[in-house]
Amino acid sequence: MTRAELAPTDPVLHSFAAELGDRGLVSIAGRGTRWSAGGEIAPGVQILRAPTGIVEVSPAEMTVRVRAGTLVADLNDALAEVGQRSALPERGGTVGGAIAVGEDHLDVLGRGRVRDSVLQVRYVSAEGKIISAGGAVVKNVSGFNLPKLITGSLGTLGAIAEVVLRTNPKPSMSQWLVSCDADPQLSFNTLYRPSCVLWDGSRTWVHLEGHAVDVAAEFDGLRHVGKFEPADSPPELPAHRWALTPRDAASMTSVEGGDFVASIGVGTLWADRPQAATPIDAALNVVHQRAKSLFDPTGRLNPGRAV
């Protein structure tokens, strides 16, 4: 069931809904790791916190129900106890914040995109009502997918309270490699299924995960591409995340004003300065405005931010 409906009784969520109410300017704060995404919050806004806690881990179904204020690090620690992990990025933020921004994990090629991992979302509407959208199991995919719409909406359509996420098994082996002479795109094309391939204009990092024999075979295949050596970790990422096409990200040779790290095959790039704003297509802008007017007719949710 992916249609929106009123959520079942839950005192924690209903307390959050009562706090948000149905009037006044409001914004939900996580840990502030992406607080300026989409613009600065307008003055005079009431800042609220989403509820916390892991409600249920279902290893057999490979899902987890978790409240939005929970730290991603705490979620992943709990999942690691049952040999699983999530698609959310581990950059110090909350579950709701990661979903609201729509940022993928560095290992998105291995973990999958955040937008595809959100199976169900319970959010508080601008009218102060708890809305449940999506299905709590992986096989439930019929109907309009509101969880995908809420993901990446920067909290402008609803205040995320609780989600059901798809999880995946934690690999038995993980190895980072780095090369100073390997072509990043050739490295990507050579590997069967890398979790991540990064490039900073001079060095290429590769993250291999899986069974030991498969990781060893992938490592051996890279010997024809360049001289790769084991690395303790990926490079430190600059502060600003850019969205590009995979081709544009792979063809970057420099970013004016500082360093960059490009994710090959994904289209994400991190740089020392924000990405230049580009005009929104007129037709797409109409869709944005209509969606905002339907979900938040008075503009009370995260005023000052735009997707």
Helices and strands as residue ranges (DSSP letters): E 5-6, H 11-20, E 26-29, E 46-49, E 54-58, E 63-67, H 72-80, E 84-85, H 95-101, H 108-111, H 114-117, E 118-124, E 130-134, H 146-150, E 159-166, E 168-169, E 173-179, H 184-190, E 196-199, E 204-210, H 212-221, G 222-224, E 228-231, E 240-243, H 246-251, E 260-263, E 268-271, H 282-295
